[in-house]
């Protein structure tokens, strides 16, 4: 997918690095295998992955060096319905308003739920339940405390809004393909209906497998963490390749 940006400003990335919690991991045959990179959603934070990165480091005993395979959680290859593209924009526009209205006595979890309730009231009818994650914790909305003690959003919503508008206005052209192993994991209760996109996914990733997780929405790794970890580990280790379960 080619997207051309006329202007861009380099930014520093905040990240955590994980190594196996054992002394002999450097002897592992997997130590030079491809890296596992966990990315979070627009309004979330790296903590949304919890202890999952450490589980992968311990189980696989590997240190990042190069990319050889792709694992995707909830991604559309073709153009999703317009309304699903508008939802993130509604989120980044309403969240800054909501955070200013949080009651002073609210703790972090109460603040997260307040923001979610306020933002979801602005969604089209019937979509708020589809968009809500099954599990809500402090990483659902990335918040921080100001020096004055007030809650604020970690994410720069002005920048996110500009990025979303640019993405919506930019013509996207699918081209090329990745012939290596690829795994698409999605929630069967997600509004994105990734399984319906299988034909387009296979055009770009001919060897891709799709794994639908029962009882999960958009955030598979937090809705069903055990099933998510199991599917990815099996895929990476190749001992029990997961089959398509649409």
C-alpha positions as CSV (number, residue, x, y, z in Angstrom):
1,X,0.0,0.0,0.0
2,X,1.7,3.2,-1.1
3,X,0.8,6.4,0.7
4,X,2.8,9.5,-0.2
5,X,3.2,12.3,2.4
6,X,4.3,15.7,1.3
7,X,5.6,16.8,4.7
8,X,6.7,14.8,7.6
9,X,8.6,15.5,10.9
10,X,10.7,12.7,12.5
11,X,9.7,11.9,16.0
12,X,11.3,9.9,18.8
13,X,9.6,6.7,19.6
14,X,8.9,5.5,23.2
15,X,9.4,1.8,23.5
16,X,10.2,-1.0,25.9
17,X,12.6,-3.9,25.0
18,X,12.2,-7.4,26.5
19,X,14.8,-10.2,26.9
20,X,14.1,-13.8,28.1
21,X,14.2,-14.2,31.8
22,X,16.8,-16.9,31.8
23,X,20.6,-16.9,31.7
24,X,21.2,-19.3,28.8
25,X,18.9,-17.7,26.2
26,X,21.8,-16.6,24.1
27,X,22.4,-20.3,23.3
28,X,18.9,-20.7,21.9
29,X,18.7,-21.5,18.1
30,X,15.9,-18.9,17.9
31,X,18.0,-16.0,19.2
32,X,18.7,-14.6,15.7
33,X,15.2,-15.1,14.4
34,X,12.9,-12.3,13.3
35,X,11.8,-9.6,15.8
36,X,8.4,-9.3,17.3
37,X,7.2,-5.7,17.4
38,X,4.0,-4.8,19.3
39,X,2.2,-1.7,18.2
40,X,-0.7,-0.1,20.0
41,X,-3.8,1.7,18.8
42,X,-4.1,5.4,18.2
43,X,-5.4,6.4,21.6
44,X,-3.8,3.7,23.6
45,X,-0.2,3.2,24.9
46,X,2.5,0.5,24.9
47,X,1.3,-0.7,28.3
48,X,-1.9,-2.1,26.6
49,X,0.1,-5.2,25.8
50,X,0.6,-6.0,29.5
51,X,2.9,-9.0,30.1
52,X,2.4,-10.5,26.6
53,X,5.8,-9.3,25.3
54,X,7.6,-10.9,28.2
55,X,5.7,-14.2,27.6
56,X,6.9,-14.2,24.0
57,X,10.5,-13.4,25.0
58,X,10.5,-16.2,27.5
59,X,8.9,-18.8,25.3
60,X,10.8,-18.0,22.1
61,X,14.2,-17.0,23.6
62,X,14.9,-14.6,20.8
63,X,16.5,-11.2,20.3
64,X,15.3,-9.0,17.4
65,X,17.5,-8.7,14.3
66,X,15.5,-8.8,11.1
67,X,11.9,-9.1,9.8
68,X,11.0,-12.4,8.0
69,X,7.3,-12.8,8.8
70,X,4.2,-10.8,9.5
71,X,1.6,-11.1,12.2
72,X,-1.4,-8.8,12.1
73,X,-4.1,-8.2,14.7
74,X,-7.3,-6.8,13.2
75,X,-6.2,-5.1,9.9
76,X,-8.2,-4.5,6.8
77,X,-6.3,-4.8,3.5
78,X,-9.1,-3.4,1.2
79,X,-11.0,-0.2,1.9
80,X,-13.2,-0.7,5.0
81,X,-16.7,0.9,5.1
82,X,-16.5,4.7,5.4
83,X,-18.3,4.7,8.8
84,X,-15.5,2.6,10.3
85,X,-12.9,5.1,9.0
86,X,-14.8,7.9,10.7
87,X,-15.0,6.3,14.1
88,X,-11.3,7.0,15.0
89,X,-11.7,10.6,13.9
90,X,-14.7,11.0,16.2
91,X,-12.6,9.5,19.0
92,X,-9.7,11.9,18.7
93,X,-12.1,14.9,18.4
94,X,-14.3,14.1,21.4
95,X,-11.7,12.7,23.8
96,X,-9.9,16.1,24.5
97,X,-13.3,17.6,25.4
98,X,-14.1,14.6,27.6
99,X,-10.8,14.7,29.5
100,X,-11.5,18.4,30.6
101,X,-14.8,17.3,32.1
102,X,-13.5,14.4,34.2
103,X,-14.6,14.9,37.8
104,X,-11.6,15.9,40.0
105,X,-12.2,13.0,42.5
106,X,-12.1,10.4,39.7
107,X,-9.4,7.8,39.8
108,X,-7.7,6.5,36.6
109,X,-10.2,3.8,35.9
110,X,-13.2,6.1,36.5
111,X,-11.5,8.6,34.2
112,X,-11.1,6.0,31.4
113,X,-14.8,5.0,31.7
114,X,-15.9,8.6,31.7
115,X,-14.0,9.3,28.5
116,X,-15.3,6.1,26.8
117,X,-18.9,7.0,27.8
118,X,-18.6,10.5,26.5
119,X,-16.9,9.5,23.2
120,X,-19.4,6.7,22.6
121,X,-22.3,9.0,22.9
122,X,-21.1,10.7,19.7
123,X,-21.0,7.5,17.7
124,X,-23.7,6.5,15.2
125,X,-26.4,4.3,16.7
126,X,-25.5,0.7,17.1
127,X,-21.7,1.2,16.8
128,X,-20.8,2.1,20.4
129,X,-21.1,-1.6,21.5
130,X,-19.1,-2.9,18.6
131,X,-16.3,-0.4,19.2
132,X,-16.1,-1.0,23.0
133,X,-13.4,-3.5,24.0
134,X,-14.6,-6.4,26.0
135,X,-12.0,-5.6,28.7
136,X,-11.4,-2.1,29.9
137,X,-8.3,-1.1,31.9
138,X,-6.1,1.9,32.4
139,X,-4.3,1.3,29.0
140,X,-7.6,1.6,27.1
141,X,-7.1,5.4,27.1
142,X,-3.5,6.5,27.7
143,X,-3.6,9.1,30.5
144,X,-1.0,11.0,32.4
145,X,-0.9,13.3,35.4
146,X,0.1,17.0,34.8
147,X,2.3,18.7,37.4
148,X,-0.9,20.3,38.8
149,X,-2.4,16.8,39.3
150,X,-4.9,17.0,36.5
151,X,-5.5,14.1,34.1
152,X,-4.5,14.6,30.5
153,X,-4.2,12.5,27.4
154,X,-0.8,11.1,26.5
155,X,-1.5,11.1,22.8
156,X,-1.3,14.3,20.8
157,X,-4.8,14.5,19.5
158,X,-4.2,17.4,17.1
159,X,-1.5,15.4,15.3
160,X,-3.7,12.3,15.2
161,X,-6.6,14.2,13.7
162,X,-4.4,15.6,11.0
163,X,-3.0,12.2,10.2
164,X,-6.4,10.6,10.0
165,X,-7.7,13.4,7.7
166,X,-4.7,13.0,5.5
167,X,-5.2,9.2,5.4
168,X,-8.8,9.6,4.4
169,X,-8.0,12.0,1.7
170,X,-5.0,10.2,0.3
171,X,-5.7,7.7,-2.5
172,X,-4.5,4.3,-1.5
173,X,-3.2,1.9,-4.1
174,X,-2.5,-1.8,-3.3
175,X,0.6,-3.1,-5.1
176,X,3.2,-5.8,-4.6
177,X,3.0,-8.8,-2.3
178,X,4.7,-10.5,0.6
179,X,5.3,-14.2,-0.1
180,X,6.6,-15.1,3.3
181,X,4.5,-16.5,6.2
182,X,1.8,-14.2,7.4
183,X,-0.9,-14.6,10.1
184,X,-4.0,-12.4,10.4
185,X,-5.7,-12.7,13.8
186,X,-9.1,-11.1,14.3
187,X,-12.1,-11.0,16.7
188,X,-15.2,-12.6,15.3
189,X,-17.3,-10.0,17.0
190,X,-15.3,-7.1,15.6
191,X,-17.0,-4.5,13.4
192,X,-14.4,-4.9,10.8
193,X,-15.4,-8.4,9.6
194,X,-11.8,-9.3,8.6
195,X,-12.9,-12.7,7.3
196,X,-14.8,-11.0,4.5
197,X,-11.6,-9.5,3.3
198,X,-9.8,-12.8,2.8
199,X,-9.6,-12.6,-1.0
200,X,-7.9,-9.2,-0.9
201,X,-5.6,-10.3,1.9
202,X,-4.5,-13.3,-0.2
203,X,-3.7,-11.0,-3.1
204,X,-1.1,-9.1,-1.0
205,X,-0.1,-12.0,1.3
206,X,-0.5,-15.3,-0.8
207,X,0.6,-17.5,2.1
208,X,-1.5,-15.8,4.8
209,X,-3.6,-17.7,7.3
210,X,-6.6,-16.1,9.0
211,X,-7.5,-17.0,12.6
212,X,-10.8,-15.8,14.0
213,X,-11.1,-15.7,17.8
214,X,-14.5,-16.4,19.3
215,X,-15.8,-13.9,21.8
216,X,-13.2,-11.2,20.8
217,X,-13.9,-7.8,19.4
218,X,-11.3,-5.4,17.8
219,X,-8.8,-5.8,20.6
220,X,-8.2,-9.5,20.5
221,X,-5.1,-9.5,22.7
222,X,-6.9,-8.0,25.6
223,X,-10.3,-9.7,25.0
224,X,-8.9,-13.2,24.7
225,X,-5.2,-13.0,25.7
226,X,-4.6,-16.8,26.1
227,X,-6.0,-17.6,22.6
228,X,-4.0,-14.7,21.1
229,X,-0.7,-15.8,22.6
230,X,-1.3,-19.5,21.8
231,X,-2.1,-18.7,18.1
232,X,0.9,-16.5,17.7
233,X,3.3,-18.8,19.4
234,X,2.2,-21.8,17.4
235,X,2.6,-19.7,14.2
236,X,6.1,-18.5,15.1
237,X,7.4,-21.8,16.4
238,X,5.9,-23.8,13.6
239,X,5.4,-26.8,15.7
240,X,1.6,-26.7,15.5
241,X,0.7,-24.4,12.6
242,X,-2.7,-22.9,13.2
243,X,-5.3,-23.7,10.5
244,X,-7.7,-21.2,9.0
245,X,-10.7,-21.0,11.3
246,X,-13.2,-18.6,9.6
